[in-house]
């Protein structure tokens, strides 16, 4: 029988908590990968999983990604993640969120939660009624905190521009073709930034009306979700769910750059080398998509204002460039280089 310690995605996680509250129907997992640099920080995902094992895999992979993301962003935080297992009806109640908040409070500050897929600012407000170990709460216009999506979008956009400079020798997206997978909060922000700079966009999302709405706002073309990864483009930007870069999908890519905000884009570590072998420049996901956690961590730690958040997000291109330079010098793919750098920072080098 396989134990938790024997699972492929278990990576010396410090704590994994399985939470059940029968009164509210809450079933959740909180995974804390590392607290070497500070409390384990990472959002809460509300998602319907076809089987419980996939929820555990998600929590383990996402929490490890948060350790790396926070370390590479220079934040005094470890890495954690929570997943709430939604029913098929995806019914989310205040009682369920309150129970989750009590569970977070019971961890005594070792885990700090925030928004992720399926969770919004209003949900975090409900959670905050039970615990102070929460970020991403409503704030005044222009203040630190609130919805992390726009800040993630900005970082991804700046990262795309850095990749375009390195791979294509261009300082602007004007006239370039960007294929966006996803039309949610992060993808929407990236699309608006890119369109404003003159990029031509193709957009795909499983929610057709949402994709069309974003396309109407940006002058983009809507593409079938099954075809977006084979569109010929200057940049492929994955901004939906993870594990989409596989041996098969990488072979079908028609782009010199992959740069987007989705977490855990590589299905397995070897896929980073596959991208490199094809001559495709890859922006490691947890480096390029750190804008959201930079914003909410600044809120939670109370160590800066909006200008500080902006300055920290503007450091993302420099961090990507360091990774690409090391990749070129060492012959290792950018994902492997980033992982090695992050593990060194969390004391696991």
N, C-alpha and C positions, 0 to 999 in steps of 0.2 A: 504494500500500500504506500502511495506517495504521500509524504508529509509536507507541511508548509515549507520546511527548510529545503526540501528536494525539488520544489517547483522551479522551472526554468527562469522565471522572472524574479525569484527571491534573491536579493543581492545584499545579504547581511543586513536586512531591515532591522532597525532597533526594536520597533513595536508594530504589531498588527492587531487591531481591535475589531471584533465582530459585534455589532450593536443590534439589539432587538428590543422593540417597545410594542408589546401586543396591543395596548390600548389605542395607539395611533396608527398601528400598522407599519411602523418604521422598521426597515431592515437596511443597515448601512455598514460600510467598512471604512475604517480610518487606518491608513498605512503611513508610518513614519520611517522614512529611509535613513535619515541622518540628522542629528542635532549638533554636529561638530561645530558649526558656525553660529548656532543660535536655535531658537524654537523652530520646529518643523512647520513651514508655512506652505500652503497650497490650497487651491479652491476645492469646492464641493461640487461634484457632478451628479445630476439627477437624470437617470437613464434607465430604460427598460432593456435588460440583458436577457437573451434567450436561455441562458443557464447561469447559475451562480458562479461557476468557475471563471467565466469571462469577466464578471465583475471584479473578482479577486485579481485576475491578471491585469485588468485596467488599473486598479488601485496600486498594485506593485510597480507597474511600469511608469505610471504618472508620478508617483511619489519619488522614484529615483530621478525622473526627469526634472522634478522641482529642486532636488538637491543640486543637480548640475546647473540648472537655470539660475538659482539664487547665488550659487558660488561664482559663476562666470559673470554675473551682473555686479559682483562686488558687494552683495548685500549681507548683513550680519544675521543671516537666517539659514536654517537647515531646510530639508525638503520633506513635505508630507502631502497627502491627498486623501480626500474622502469621496466615496461614491455612495449615493442613496439608490437602492434598487427599486425602481419604479415598477408598478404593475403594468399590465398590458394597456390599461386605460390611462396610464401616466397621470393618475390623480394625485395631486400634491396639496396637502392640507396644512393649515396653521399648526394643528396639533402635532403633525409629523415633523415640521420644522422646529417646533418647540422641543420635542424629544431629542432631535439632533443637537440642538443648542445645549441641552442639559448634558448630553454625552460629551460634547466638546469641553464644557466647563469642568466635567469630571476628570479631564486630562490635565488640569491644573496649569494650563499655559504651555504645555509641551507641544501642542498643535494649535496653529492659528488658521482659521478658515476664511474663505472668501468665495466670490462667484466663480462658476465654471459653466460648462454646457448644461442647459436646463435649469439654471439657477440665476435669478436676477437680483437687483438691488432691493426690491421689496421683500424678497425671500430672506436676504441677509438681515434685513431689519427685524423680521420675526425671530430669526436665530439670535440676534443680539439682545433680545429680551431675556435670554437665559444665560448668556455668557458675554464677557467683554473681550474674549479672544477671537475677534472677528474684524475683518476689514472690508472695504468696499461699500461703506454705508453712504446714504444720501448726504450730499454736501452742497454748499452754495456754488453757483456758477463760477468756474475758474479755480475753485479750491481743490486741494489735494484729496484724493479719495473718490468715492462714487464708482460708477461703471468703469471697469478696467478696459473695456473693449476699445474705445478710441485711442487709448495709450498703446495698446498692443498693435493696433492698426498703424499708428505712426511709426513705431519701431520696425514693423515689417516693411513698410514703404521705404524707410531709410536704408534698410538692409537690402532691399531689391535694387535700389540705386547704387549701393556699394558693389553688388554683384555685377551690375551692368557696367560699371566703371572697370572692374577687373577683367571680365570676360569679353566685353564688347568695345571697351575703350571709349564709352560715351558717358557724358556727365548729366544727361537728361533722358527721360523716358519718351520725349516727344517723338512721335512717329513709330515707336516700337509697339510690338504686339504682346500683350500680357494675357495669358489664359488663366482665369481664376476658377478654382474648384471651391464652391461654397458661395453663399450669398447672405450669410449671417452678419452679426455685428462686426467681427474683425474683417471679413472679406469686403463688407460694405464700405468700411473706412478706407481700406487699401484701394478699392475701386475708385472712390471719390478723389483720393490723393493722386492716383495715377492718371485719371481722366483730366484732372485740372492741369497736369503737366503735359497733356497732349498725347497720352498713350491710347492705342486702339485696344479695346477689351473684348474678350470672349468670356462669358460667364455661364457656369452650370451649377445647378443645385437640385436636390431631390424634391424640393418644394418649388414647383414650376412658377406659380404666381410670384413668389418672393424673388426668384431669379429675374422674372420679367420686370418687376418693379425697380430692381436695382439697374437693370439694363436701360430702362426708360430714363432713369436719373443720370446715367453716365454715357448714353449713346452707344452702349455695348451691344453685342450680338449674343443671343441666348443659344447655348449649345446643349445637346443631350448629355446628361451626366455620364453615360457610358462612353462618350467620345471625347470628353474634355482632355484626357491624358494623352490623346494621340493627335491633338490639334498642333499644327506647325506654328510655333510662336517663339519670340525672343526670350520669354520668361514663362515658366509654368509655376503658378503660385497655389499650393495646396492650403486651403483654409477651412477644411471641414474636419472629419475624424481622421484617425491615424492609421498606420500600417498599410498605406496605399502604395508605397514604393517597394515592389517585389521584383523578383527576377524577371517575371513576365512583363510587368508594367514598365519597368525600366528599359527593357529591350524595345518597347513600342514608343518611347518618348521621342518627340521631334522638337527639341529645344536645347539650347546650350546652358540654360540656367534653371535650377529648381530652388525657389525661395518663397516660403510661405509660413503662415502662422499656426498651422495644425501641430498638435503634439504627437510625438512618436511616429513620425512619418515613415521611417525605415521599418519594414516588417521584421528584419533581422539585421544584426550588425554588418554582415557581409554585403548587404545592399549598398552601403556607403562606398565600398570598393567597386561595386558594379557601376555606380554612377561615375566614379573617377575613370574607370577603364573606358567608358563611353565618351570621355571628354566633357562631361556635364559638370558644371560648377554647382556645388551644393552648399547652401547656407544652413548649418546645423539648427534644427528647429528651436531648441531651448535657448539658443543665443539670440536669434532674430526675433523671437516672440516674447522677450522679457519685459516689454513696455508695461504691460498690465500689472505684473507683480512689482515692478519698480514703483508704480503709482500707489498701489494699496499698501505696500510695505512702508513707504514714506508716510502715509497716513497713520498706520498702526504704530510705527516707531516714533512719530512726531519729530522727525529730524530734517525737515525741509519744507519749502513751499512749492508752488507750481513751477517756478523757475528752476528749482533744484531738480524736480522731476523731469522737466524738459532737457536739462543738461545731461542727466543720467541716461535718458533715452537716446540722446544724440551721440552717446558713446558706443552704441551698438555697432555701427559701421566699423569703428576702429577695432573692436573686439573680433569681428568677423575677418577683417583684414589680417590680424595677427594669426588667426587660425589658417587662413589660406596661404600666407607666407610660409608658415611652418609645414603645411601640407606639401607645398612645392619643394621645400628644402629636404624634407624627410622621405618623400615618396608615399607617405601614408595618406589615406583619404581624409577629408576635413572632419567627418563625423568621428573618426577614430582619434584624430588630434584633439578635438574638443573634449571628448570623453577623458582622455588622458590628463588634460589640463584641469578639468573639473575634479577628477578623482584626487589629484594632487592637492587641490584646494581644500577638500573635505577630509584630508588625512588618510586617504586610501590609496595613495600613489605607490 
